[in-house]
C-alpha cells in the first residue's frame, strides 16, 4: 500500500512539473512570436528638401514618434519605399545630427536615412547601403552680396563662411584661401538665420538644400561653381546608414535598385516644391 501511495505521489509531482514546464514554454513562445514589425528610421527633420518638420500629414508626411509633428521630404519618401520593400511599418525617429550614429549603433533606430554621406570615417562605425542620391556642393549667400556672382570658391577669400557641425561640408572650407572660417553650426535652420542676420556671408551646402533655401527665402541665392570644391565620390553621395553586418542591407539595396534615376529626380523635385516655407 505504501509503495502504491509513493508511486501516486511521484506521478502527481511529475505531472505538475510537466504542466508547469508547458506553461513556461507557451509563455516564452508567445513573447518571441510577437516580433517588432516596425522599421525605425532616424533623421533630423530639419534639412529641407531631404527632410523637414511640419504640422500635418499633407503631401505624404509621416508622424514623428512621440510627437504631434510630422516629417516630410526626399528622405521620408525613400524611407517609405524601403520600409515597403522590407514589409515593415515605417516609424520616424527625430534625432539630432550628432545623435544619429549613436542611436543606430545602440539599436534605438534601425537605419539612418538623413542625407548622410558614406564617408570613410563613418564607415569605421557603421555600414551603408548603395547610394540613393548624389549631389554637388554649393554655397548659399544673400542676394545682392558681392559673392552672388562667384564662379570659383576662391572668390570667397575674406568671406565669413560656415557649414554644419561634423560634416565634410565644414572641412572643405579650408580649400578657400584667406577665408574667415566661422564656428560650425548644429543645423541648417540656424545657418539660414545667421545668413539672414549677416553673421556669415555664406554657408556650404548640397545643391538640393541650396535650391530649397533660395526657394524658401527670396533674399538667398545659391552659388554653383565652375571651379568648385575638391571632393571624393563618397562625400557627395548619400546612402542609408545601417548597423555593422546588418541583415537588412541586401534587401534595402534591392529596393533602391528598383528606383530609377527619373523617379529619384521626380521625388526630389516634388520635395523642393512641397517644402514648408519656414524650412
N, C-alpha and C positions, 0 to 999 in steps of 0.2 A: 504494500500500500504506500509506504513511504517513497519507494522508488518511482511509483506512478505519479505521486504528487510532485516529486522533484522534477520528473520529466515534463509535467504540465507547466511548472513554473518556468523552466528553461525555455519551453516553446513560447510561453506568453511573453517573456522578456525579449526573445529573438524577434517575435512578430512586431513588438512595439518598436524595436530598434530599426527594423526594416521599414516600417511605416514612417518613422521619423526621418530615415535616410531618404525615402522617396519624396517626402515633403520638402526637404532641403534642396534636393536636386531640382525639383519642379520650380522652386523659387528662384534658383540660380539661372535656370534656363529662361525663365520669364524675363529676368533682368537683361540677359545677353541678347535676347531676340529683339528688344526694342532699340535697335541701332539708331543713332542720330542721323537723320536723313537730310541734314542741312549742309550747305556749303558756305562757310563763313569767310567773307572777303573783307580785308582791311583796306581803307583808303582815307584820305584827308577830308574829302568832300569840301575842298577849298581851292581847287586847281583847275578852274574852267579853261577850256572846254572838256578836259579829261574827266573831271569830277567836281561837283558843287553841291551845296545845300539849298533846299527850297522848302516851302511850307505845305506843299500838297503833292499828290501823285500824278500831276499833269505831265504829259509827254513821256510817260513810261517810267517816272521816278520810282524808286524803291524805298520803303520805310527803313529808317535807320534804327538799329537795335537799341532799345532803351530810350527812345526819343520820340517826340511828336513830329520831328522833321523828316524829310525825305532826301535821298541822294539821286542826282541825275548826272548825265554826261556820257562821254565816249566810253570811259572805263566801266560804267554801270551797264551799258548796253553789251559790252564784251563779256562782262561777268554774267549777265543773264544767259547769253549763248553758251558759255562754259558750263554753268550750272545745269542747263537743259541737257547738254551733252553728257553730263555725269549722272543725270537722272535725279538730281537733288534740288532742294528748295534753297534759293539764294537768300542769304542773310548779310546785310551790310553792317559792318562794324566801323564806325567813325573813329579814326585813330590819328594822332599827330604824326607827322612825317618821321620824327626821330623814334617813335614808338612802334613803327610798323615791323621792322625786322625782329625786335624783341618779342612782339606779340605773336609773330609767326613761329619763332623758334621755341617759344614756351607753350605753343598749342592753343592759344586764345583765338587764333584765326587759322583757317586752312590755306589761305593764299593771299598774296598782295597783288591787287590789280589797281595800280595807282599812278600810272605814268612813270613807272620806275625803270631805270636803265640797268641792264645786266652787267655792271662794271666788274672788273677783276676783283676789286676789294670786296664787293658784295658777294661774289661767287665763293669767297672763302667761308662765308657764314651760311648761305642758302643756295638752293638750286633755282634755275629759271627755265621757263618753257621756251618754245620758239618765239621769235618776235611777233608782236601783233600791231606794231606801228613803228615807223621810222620818221624822224623829223630833223630839220636843220636848226642851228642856233641863230637867234636874232637878238636885237636889243630893242627894248621899249623905252621911248623918250617922250617928252612933251612936244606937242605940235608948236611950231614956231621957234623952237630952240635951235641953236647953232649946230646941233647934232642931227637934226631931222633929215638932212640930205647926205649923211655919211655913206661912203661906199666901202670903206676899209675900217677894220677895228682900230687901226692906228689913228683914225680921225678922232678917237675918244681920248687922246692924250690930254691930261689935266682934268678930265671929267670925273665926277663923283659917281662911281658905279658899284653896284652890289648884285647879289644873287641869293638864292635860297640856301640856308644852312645845310651842310652835309650833302651837297650835290656837286657834281662835276662842273655845273654852271659857275660855281663860285671859284673853282680852281683855274678855269680858263681866263679869268680876268687878268691874271698875271701875264698873259700874252700881249697885253696892251702896254706899250712903252709909256712911262710917265703918268699912268692912270692913278687916280686917287681912290684906292680900293677901300670901300666902306665896310663896316661890320655886316656880316651875313644876317639875313632876316629869317624868321621862322616860317613864313608863308607868303603866298603871292598877294593876298588882300593887303597885307602890311606893306609890301613893296609898292603897291599901287598908291596907297595913301602917302607914302614917303615921296613918291614921284610927283604926285599932285601938289604936295606942300613945298616942294623944292629942296627937300633934304638930300635928294640924289638927282643926278642928271639922267640916269638910265639904269635899267636892270637887265641882266641876261636871262633869256628865256628860250623856249622852243616855239617854233612857228605857230602851232595851233593856239598856244596861250597868247602869243603876240597878236594874232588875228582877233582873239577873244577880247583882249584888253582894249584894242583900238576900236572894236565894235561897241564895247560897253561904255567907253568914255571918249567923247569926241575930242578931248584935249590930248589924247595919246596917239602916238604914231609908232608903227612897227618898222624898224630899220633892218633890211636884208642886205647882206654884204656881198660884194664881188671878191673882196679879199677878207675872208672870214676867219673864224677860229679853227685851229687845228684840233681835230677830234678823232677818236677811234670809232669804228663801226658800232661797238658795244655802247659807247657813250650816247650815240644818237638814236639807238634802238630802244624799244620799250617792250618788256616781256612780263609774264606772270611770275611772281616770286613764290617759291614753294620750299617746303622743308627738305633738307638733305635726304636723298633717296626716296622721296615721296612716290607712292604708287599711283598718284593722280597725274603725273607728268605726261605719260604716253597718251592717256585719254584726252587730256587738255590739248596736247599738240594735234591730235586727230581732229578735234573740234576747230581749232584755229586754222588748220589747213583747209577746212571747208568754207572759210570766209574769204571770198575773192577780194582782190585789191579794189575793184569797183565798189563792192559793198562796204569795205572799210572806209573808203573815201566818202561814200554817201552817209555813213554813220557819223563821221567827223563833221561833215558839212551841216548835218542836221543838229548836232550837238552845239556847234557855234551859233547856229540860228536860234536855238532854244534856250541858251544860257540866260539866267536871270541878269538883269542889268547891273545889279549890285555886285555881281561876281567879277 
